[in-house]
Amino acid sequence: MDLSRNNLSGQVPDFFEAFSSLSLLNLSFNNLEGPMPTGGIFQNASKVFVQGNKELRAVSPLLSLPLCHTAASQQRHRSNIANIVGFSVLALVMLSCFGVIFLKKRKKVKQEDHPSFEELKKFTYADLVKATNGFSLANLVGSGKYGSVYKGRIESEEHAVAIKVSKLDQPGATKSFIAECQALRNTRHRNLVRVITVCSTSDLTGHEFKALFLEYMVNGNLESWLHPTLHEHHLKRPLSLSSRIAITVDIAAALDYLHNHCTPPMTHCDLKPSNVLLDDVMGACVGDFGLTKFVHSYTSTIDGSTSLVGPRGSVGYIAPEYGFGSKISTEGDVYSYGVIILEMLTGKRPTDEMFKDGLSLYNFVEKSFPEKIGEILDPRIIPCYADQDEEAGRAVHQENHHQMAGMSCIIRLVKIGLMCAAETPKYRPSMQDVYIEVTAIKEAFSSLQG
C-alpha cells in the first residue's frame, strides 16, 4: 500500500496492525506525528517506509526514527530518586556508552577491512557449482570487467537467483567486490537490487573465490529493451511511454534514497541502462555497486581519498567534470540520470556514431526543445511519429489521441533530462527535487491514460 506524499497528518492508525496481507506500507513524506504502532507489519522494518515525517516517533529503533519516551519512563523521570541510586545509574550509563562506542569502532574497522554478512546464509563453492550447473554457458546472463553473472537455483529461494562471480584476476576486482558488499549491506530499498547472500571461499584448485547472490530480474536490463539485438527484437515488445516514465521514477527513487535517505549517503558512480534491471512487472531496480562511494555528512562530495585518478563509470554517462579530476559527487549521478532520460526518449545512445564533431546527445535534444521535440522522439513511443502514409497517419492519430495529449508530459520529462545533464554541476537539480517532479509527471500521464 503506497500512501506516500498524500499530505496525511495525525498519528498512524493502529488498524494497520490487523492488515495481515500487507506486504509493504509506504507512508513517506507526509505530516504524520506521534508514536508508531508496534504490531503487525510494523514489526518488520523492511516492509515499512516512513521517511520524511519529522514528528513521527518509534518506541523501538527498528524504523530509524527518534525514540518516544513512554509514560513509565516519564514517570520515573519525575519521581524523587535517592542520590546514591542516581549516581549509580549515571555511572552505569556512562560505562555502557563507552562500551558501545568502543564496540562500534571495532566493528567499523573490521567491516572496512572485511565486509561481513554474518546474518546471511553461507554457501560453499560446491553449492555454486550445483546452482549454476557447473557454471554452464547456458546459465551465463552477462559478463563485465570485474565479474560474470549466472542464473542459478538455490534451495532457500523459491525463485531463481543471479550469482555474480568476481574475476579476481582482474586488477581492481577485489576492491570492486568489497565496495559492492559495503554498499549492499548499508542499503535496503525496493528500487535497489536485493542481496541474498555472499560467498567468499576457495575454488577446487585452492584459488580465492568471491561471489554475490542477488535477486534475479526476469526482464533483464534496460539496455536490452532500448537497444534490442536482432534476436531480441522478436522476443520483446517496444517499451511504451508509460513504462519509460515509470522507469525514470523508479531510478530517481533509488538515487534519492542513496543520496538523501541512506546511512551513510552514497553515490552509485556507474549509472547506465545496463545497470538498471527490470523485474517481472517491469519495475526498475538499480544494480552493480562496484564503483559506489560513501558521501561525507552535510556535503555532496566525497573526501579527498577518493578523488579521481582517471574517469570512473562508463563512456557517455560519466559527468564531464570527472574527466578533469573532480571529486566524486552526487551531481555525477544526476548527470548520468539525465543522459538516461534523454536516451530513453530518443532511443539513441550517447555514444551513437552520429554524435561527433561537437554534436552530442544533449545538443541533439536541446536544439529541438521544445517546439520540434516530436521529431526526435523514439518512434516506438508514439507510433504516429513514425513514417506512414496519410490515411494510416489519420487512423493512428485517432487511435493514439490520448498519447498525443501526453506531449506536455514528454516535454516536462525532456526538460528534467536536460537540467540533469547540464555540463556545469551547480546547475543540476538534486535527486530529491527530481524525484518529486518525475513522480508528478507520472501521475499527470496516468490521469490522461485513465
C-alpha positions as CSV (number, residue, x, y, z in Angstrom):
1,M,0.0,0.0,0.0
2,D,1.5,3.3,-1.1
3,L,0.2,6.4,0.8
4,S,3.3,8.5,0.3
5,R,3.1,12.2,-0.4
6,N,-0.6,12.4,0.4
7,N,-0.3,15.2,3.0
8,L,-1.6,12.9,5.7
9,S,-1.4,14.2,9.3
10,G,-2.0,13.0,12.8
11,Q,-0.9,9.6,14.3
12,V,-0.5,6.4,12.3
13,P,-3.8,4.4,12.8
14,D,-3.5,1.2,14.8
15,F,-5.7,-0.7,12.5
16,F,-2.8,-1.2,10.0
17,E,-1.6,-3.8,12.5
18,A,-4.5,-6.0,11.6
19,F,-3.8,-6.0,7.9
20,S,-2.0,-9.3,7.7
21,S,-2.0,-9.3,3.9
22,L,0.1,-6.1,3.6
23,S,3.5,-6.8,2.0
24,L,4.6,-3.1,2.0
25,L,3.4,0.1,3.6
26,N,4.8,3.4,2.3
27,L,3.9,6.4,4.5
28,S,6.8,8.5,3.4
29,F,6.8,12.3,3.1
30,N,3.5,13.1,4.9
31,N,2.9,15.1,8.1
32,L,2.4,12.2,10.5
33,E,3.4,12.5,14.1
34,G,3.4,10.8,17.5
35,P,4.3,7.2,18.3
36,M,4.3,4.4,15.7
37,P,2.2,1.2,16.2
38,T,4.3,-1.8,17.1
39,G,2.3,-4.8,16.0
40,G,1.6,-6.5,12.6
41,I,3.6,-5.1,9.6
42,F,5.4,-2.6,11.9
43,Q,7.4,-5.5,13.4
44,N,9.3,-5.8,10.1
45,A,11.3,-2.6,9.3
46,S,12.0,-3.7,5.7
47,K,8.2,-3.5,4.9
48,V,7.5,0.0,6.3
49,F,8.8,3.3,4.8
50,V,8.3,6.4,6.9
51,Q,11.0,8.8,5.7
52,G,10.0,12.5,5.6
53,N,7.7,12.5,8.7
54,K,9.7,14.7,11.0
55,E,7.4,14.4,14.0
56,L,7.0,10.6,13.9
57,R,8.4,8.7,16.8
58,A,9.1,5.0,17.3
59,V,9.1,3.0,20.6
60,S,11.9,0.9,19.2
61,P,14.8,1.8,16.9
62,L,13.8,-0.6,14.1
63,L,12.3,2.1,11.8
64,S,15.2,4.5,12.2
65,L,13.0,7.1,13.9
66,P,13.6,9.2,17.1
67,L,12.5,7.2,20.1
68,C,9.5,8.4,22.0
69,H,9.5,8.4,25.8
70,T,6.9,6.1,27.3
71,A,4.7,7.2,30.1
72,A,6.6,4.9,32.5
73,S,9.9,6.5,31.7
74,Q,8.4,10.0,32.1
75,Q,7.0,9.0,35.5
76,R,10.4,7.7,36.6
77,H,12.0,10.9,35.4
78,R,9.6,12.9,37.6
79,S,10.0,10.7,40.7
80,N,12.3,11.6,43.5
81,I,15.2,9.0,43.3
82,A,17.8,8.9,46.0
83,N,21.1,10.4,45.1
84,I,23.0,7.2,45.6
85,V,20.8,5.4,43.0
86,G,21.1,8.3,40.6
87,F,24.9,8.3,40.7
88,S,24.9,4.6,40.2
89,V,22.6,4.8,37.2
90,L,24.7,7.6,35.7
91,A,27.9,5.7,36.1
92,L,26.4,2.6,34.5
93,V,25.0,4.6,31.6
94,M,28.4,6.2,31.0
95,L,30.2,2.9,31.1
96,S,27.6,1.4,28.7
97,C,28.1,4.4,26.3
98,F,31.8,4.0,26.3
99,G,31.4,0.3,25.7
100,V,29.0,0.8,22.7
101,I,31.3,3.4,21.1
102,F,34.3,1.1,21.5
103,L,32.5,-1.9,20.0
104,K,31.1,0.2,17.1
105,K,34.6,1.4,16.3
106,R,36.0,-2.1,16.3
107,K,33.1,-3.3,14.2
108,K,33.6,-0.4,11.7
109,V,37.3,-1.1,11.3
110,K,36.5,-4.8,10.8
111,Q,33.8,-4.1,8.2
112,E,36.1,-1.7,6.3
113,D,38.8,-4.5,6.0
114,H,36.5,-7.5,5.6
115,P,32.8,-6.9,4.6
116,S,30.7,-9.2,6.9
117,F,27.4,-10.7,6.0
118,E,27.2,-12.9,9.1
119,E,23.5,-12.8,9.3
120,L,23.1,-14.3,5.8
121,K,23.2,-17.9,4.9
122,K,26.6,-19.2,3.8
123,F,27.3,-21.2,0.6
124,T,30.2,-23.3,-0.4
125,Y,31.9,-23.4,-3.8
126,A,30.2,-26.8,-4.4
127,D,26.8,-25.1,-3.8
128,L,27.6,-22.6,-6.5
129,V,28.7,-25.3,-8.9
130,K,25.4,-27.1,-8.3
131,A,23.3,-23.9,-8.5
132,T,24.8,-22.9,-11.9
133,N,25.1,-26.4,-13.4
134,G,28.8,-26.2,-13.3
135,F,28.9,-22.5,-14.4
136,S,27.2,-23.6,-17.6
137,L,27.3,-21.1,-20.5
138,A,23.6,-21.7,-20.8
139,N,23.2,-20.0,-17.4
140,L,25.5,-17.1,-18.2
141,V,23.4,-14.0,-18.1
142,G,26.2,-11.4,-18.8
143,S,29.8,-10.5,-18.3
144,G,31.6,-7.3,-17.3
145,K,35.1,-6.1,-16.5
146,Y,35.0,-7.3,-12.9
147,G,32.6,-10.2,-12.9
148,S,30.3,-12.6,-14.7
149,V,26.6,-13.2,-13.8
150,Y,25.0,-16.6,-13.8
151,K,21.4,-17.6,-13.4
152,G,21.1,-20.2,-10.7
153,R,18.8,-22.1,-8.3
154,I,19.4,-22.5,-4.5
155,E,17.2,-24.4,-2.1
156,S,16.5,-21.4,0.2
157,E,15.0,-19.3,-2.6
158,E,11.7,-20.0,-4.3
159,H,12.8,-18.2,-7.5
160,A,16.0,-18.2,-9.5
161,V,18.9,-16.0,-8.3
162,A,21.6,-14.1,-10.0
163,I,25.1,-15.2,-9.0
164,K,27.8,-12.6,-9.7
165,V,31.2,-14.2,-9.7
166,S,34.1,-11.8,-9.4
167,K,37.0,-12.0,-11.9
168,L,39.7,-11.8,-9.2
169,D,42.5,-12.0,-11.8
170,Q,41.4,-8.5,-13.0
171,P,43.2,-5.6,-11.2
172,G,40.6,-3.8,-9.1
173,A,38.1,-6.7,-9.0
174,T,38.6,-7.4,-5.2
175,K,38.2,-3.7,-4.5
176,S,35.1,-3.7,-6.6
177,F,33.7,-6.7,-4.7
178,I,34.4,-5.1,-1.3
179,A,32.8,-1.8,-2.4
180,E,29.7,-3.7,-3.6
181,C,29.4,-5.6,-0.3
182,Q,29.8,-2.4,1.7
183,A,27.1,-0.7,-0.4
184,L,24.6,-3.5,-0.4
185,R,24.8,-4.2,3.4
186,N,24.1,-0.5,4.0
187,T,21.1,-0.2,1.7
188,R,17.5,-1.5,1.6
189,H,15.1,-0.1,-0.9
190,R,12.5,-1.5,-3.3
191,N,14.3,0.0,-6.3
192,L,17.7,-1.4,-5.4
193,V,18.7,-5.0,-6.3
194,R,18.3,-7.2,-3.2
195,V,21.3,-9.1,-2.0
196,I,20.6,-12.6,-0.8
197,T,24.0,-13.7,0.5
198,V,27.7,-13.5,-0.2
199,C,30.3,-16.2,-0.8
200,S,34.0,-15.8,0.0
201,T,35.8,-19.1,-0.2
202,S,38.3,-21.1,-2.4
203,D,37.6,-23.0,-5.6
204,L,38.6,-26.6,-6.2
205,T,42.2,-25.5,-7.1
206,G,42.6,-23.5,-3.9
207,H,42.3,-20.1,-5.6
208,E,40.4,-17.3,-3.9
209,F,36.7,-17.2,-5.0
210,K,34.2,-14.5,-4.3
211,A,30.5,-14.2,-5.4
212,L,27.4,-12.3,-4.6
213,F,23.9,-13.9,-4.7
214,L,21.4,-11.3,-5.9
215,E,17.8,-11.1,-6.8
216,Y,17.3,-12.3,-10.3
217,M,15.4,-9.8,-12.5
218,V,13.5,-11.8,-15.1
219,N,13.2,-9.0,-17.7
220,G,16.9,-8.3,-17.9
221,N,18.3,-4.8,-18.1
222,L,17.1,-1.5,-19.6
223,E,19.8,-1.6,-22.2
224,S,18.4,-4.7,-23.9
225,W,14.9,-3.1,-24.1
226,L,16.1,0.2,-25.5
227,H,18.5,-1.3,-28.0
228,P,17.5,-5.0,-28.6
229,T,19.6,-7.2,-30.8
230,L,18.1,-8.8,-33.9
231,H,17.3,-11.9,-31.9
232,E,15.7,-9.8,-29.0
233,H,13.6,-7.8,-31.5
234,H,11.4,-10.9,-31.9
235,L,11.2,-11.6,-28.1
236,K,10.5,-8.1,-26.7
237,R,7.7,-5.7,-27.3
238,P,8.7,-2.0,-27.5
239,L,8.8,-0.1,-24.2
240,S,5.7,2.1,-24.0
241,L,5.9,5.7,-23.0
242,S,4.1,4.8,-19.8
243,S,6.7,2.2,-19.0
244,R,9.5,4.6,-19.7
245,I,8.1,7.2,-17.4
246,A,7.6,4.7,-14.6
247,I,11.2,3.5,-15.0
248,T,12.5,7.1,-14.7
249,V,10.6,7.4,-11.4
250,D,12.0,4.1,-10.1
251,I,15.6,5.1,-10.9
252,A,15.0,8.5,-9.3
253,A,13.6,6.9,-6.2
254,A,16.7,4.7,-5.9
255,L,19.1,7.6,-6.3
256,D,17.1,9.9,-4.0
257,Y,17.4,7.1,-1.4
258,L,21.2,6.7,-1.9
259,H,21.9,10.4,-1.8
260,N,19.5,11.6,0.9
261,H,18.0,8.7,3.0
262,C,20.7,6.1,3.2
263,T,23.1,6.0,6.2
264,P,25.7,6.8,5.2
265,P,24.7,8.5,2.0
266,M,26.5,7.2,-1.1
267,T,26.9,7.7,-4.9
268,H,26.5,5.0,-7.4
269,C,29.2,6.2,-9.8
270,D,28.3,3.9,-12.7
271,L,24.6,4.6,-13.6
272,K,23.7,3.4,-17.1
273,P,20.9,1.4,-18.8
274,S,22.8,-1.9,-18.4
275,N,22.8,-1.4,-14.6
276,V,19.1,-0.8,-14.5
277,L,17.4,-4.1,-14.1
278,L,13.7,-4.9,-14.7
279,D,11.5,-7.3,-12.7
280,D,8.5,-9.3,-13.7
281,V,6.2,-6.3,-13.8
282,M,8.8,-4.0,-15.4
283,G,9.6,-2.3,-12.1
284,A,13.2,-0.9,-12.2
285,C,16.0,-1.7,-9.7
286,V,19.4,-0.2,-9.8
287,G,22.3,-2.7,-9.5
288,D,26.1,-3.0,-9.9
289,F,27.5,-1.1,-6.9
290,G,31.1,-2.0,-7.7
291,L,32.2,1.7,-8.0
292,T,30.0,3.0,-5.2
293,K,31.5,5.6,-2.9
294,F,30.2,6.8,0.5
295,V,29.5,10.5,1.0
296,H,30.5,12.6,3.9
297,S,27.7,14.0,6.0
298,Y,26.5,17.5,5.3
299,T,28.2,17.6,1.9
300,S,27.6,16.2,-1.6
301,T,31.2,15.3,-2.3
302,I,33.5,12.5,-1.3
303,D,36.6,13.0,0.8
304,G,40.0,13.6,-0.9
305,S,41.0,10.0,-0.6
306,T,38.5,9.1,-3.3
307,S,39.3,11.9,-5.8
308,L,39.6,10.6,-9.3
309,V,42.8,9.4,-10.8
310,G,41.0,8.6,-14.0
311,P,37.4,8.7,-15.1
312,R,35.1,6.4,-13.2
313,G,32.0,5.0,-14.8
314,S,31.1,4.3,-18.4
315,V,31.8,6.4,-21.5
316,G,28.8,8.6,-22.4
317,Y,27.4,8.6,-18.9
318,I,30.4,10.0,-17.0
319,A,29.9,13.5,-15.7
320,P,32.3,15.8,-17.7
321,E,33.9,17.3,-14.6
322,Y,35.2,13.8,-13.7
323,G,37.4,14.0,-16.8
324,F,39.2,17.0,-15.2
325,G,39.9,15.2,-11.9
326,S,37.0,16.5,-9.9
327,K,35.9,14.6,-6.8
328,I,33.1,12.1,-7.0
329,S,29.8,13.8,-6.1
330,T,26.1,13.2,-6.1
331,E,25.9,15.6,-9.0
332,G,27.7,13.0,-11.1
333,D,24.9,10.5,-10.6
334,V,22.4,13.3,-11.5
335,Y,24.2,13.8,-14.8
336,S,24.1,10.1,-15.6
337,Y,20.4,10.0,-14.8
338,G,19.8,12.9,-17.2
339,V,21.6,11.1,-20.0
340,I,19.5,8.0,-19.4
341,I,16.3,10.1,-19.7
342,L,17.4,11.6,-23.0
343,E,18.4,8.1,-24.3
344,M,15.0,6.6,-23.2
345,L,13.1,9.3,-25.1
346,T,15.1,9.5,-28.3
347,G,16.2,5.8,-28.5
348,K,19.8,6.9,-29.2
349,R,22.8,6.0,-27.1
350,P,25.1,8.9,-26.1
351,T,27.8,7.0,-27.9
352,D,25.9,6.7,-31.2
353,E,28.1,7.3,-34.2
354,M,26.0,10.3,-35.3
355,F,27.4,12.2,-32.2
356,K,30.7,13.6,-33.4
357,D,32.2,17.0,-34.5
358,G,30.8,18.7,-31.4
359,L,27.3,17.2,-31.6
360,S,26.3,15.3,-28.5
361,L,23.0,13.7,-27.4
362,Y,22.5,16.7,-25.2
363,N,22.9,19.2,-28.1
364,F,20.8,17.0,-30.3
365,V,17.9,17.2,-27.9
366,E,18.4,20.8,-26.8
367,K,18.2,22.1,-30.5
368,S,14.7,20.6,-30.9
369,F,13.4,21.5,-27.5
370,P,10.5,22.2,-27.1
371,E,8.8,23.0,-30.4
372,K,10.3,20.2,-32.5
373,I,10.7,17.6,-29.8
374,G,8.3,15.3,-31.5
375,E,10.6,15.0,-34.5
376,I,13.4,13.4,-32.5
377,L,11.4,11.1,-30.2
378,D,11.9,7.3,-30.4
379,P,9.1,6.4,-32.9
380,R,8.3,3.3,-30.8
381,I,7.0,5.7,-28.0
382,I,4.3,7.3,-30.1
383,P,3.6,5.4,-33.3
384,C,2.1,8.4,-35.1
385,Y,5.6,10.0,-35.3
386,A,6.7,7.1,-37.4
387,D,6.8,7.3,-41.2
388,Q,3.3,6.4,-42.5
389,D,1.1,7.3,-45.4
390,E,-1.6,10.0,-44.9
391,E,-4.5,7.6,-44.4
392,A,-2.7,5.4,-42.0
393,G,-1.4,8.5,-40.2
394,R,-5.0,9.8,-39.6
395,A,-6.1,6.4,-38.2
396,V,-3.1,6.2,-35.9
397,H,-3.7,9.8,-34.8
398,Q,-7.3,8.9,-33.8
399,E,-6.3,5.8,-32.0
400,N,-3.4,7.4,-30.2
401,H,-5.1,10.8,-29.3
402,H,-4.5,10.1,-25.6
403,Q,-0.8,9.7,-26.3
404,M,-0.7,13.0,-28.2
405,A,-2.4,14.6,-25.2
406,G,0.6,13.5,-23.2
407,M,3.1,15.5,-25.1
408,S,3.1,18.1,-22.3
409,C,4.4,15.2,-20.0
410,I,7.1,14.3,-22.5
411,I,8.2,18.0,-22.7
412,R,8.4,18.1,-18.9
413,L,10.4,14.9,-18.8
414,V,12.8,16.2,-21.5
415,K,13.3,19.4,-19.5
416,I,14.3,17.3,-16.5
417,G,16.7,15.3,-18.6
418,L,18.3,18.5,-20.0
419,M,18.6,20.0,-16.5
420,C,20.2,16.9,-15.0
421,A,22.6,16.5,-17.9
422,A,23.8,20.1,-17.7
423,E,27.6,20.4,-18.2
424,T,28.1,22.5,-15.0
425,P,27.4,20.6,-11.8
426,K,25.9,23.6,-9.9
427,Y,23.1,23.9,-12.5
428,R,21.9,20.3,-11.9
429,P,19.0,19.8,-9.6
430,S,19.1,17.5,-6.6
431,M,17.7,14.0,-6.9
432,Q,15.2,14.8,-4.2
433,D,13.7,17.6,-6.4
434,V,14.0,15.4,-9.5
435,Y,12.1,12.5,-7.8
436,I,9.3,14.8,-6.8
437,E,9.0,16.2,-10.4
438,V,9.1,12.9,-12.2
439,T,6.6,11.4,-9.8
440,A,4.3,14.4,-10.6
441,I,4.8,13.7,-14.4
442,K,3.9,10.0,-13.9
443,E,0.7,11.0,-12.1
444,A,-0.2,13.5,-14.7
445,F,0.3,11.0,-17.5
446,S,-1.6,8.3,-15.7
447,S,-4.6,10.7,-15.4
448,L,-4.5,11.2,-19.2
449,Q,-4.5,7.5,-19.7
450,G,-7.4,6.9,-17.4
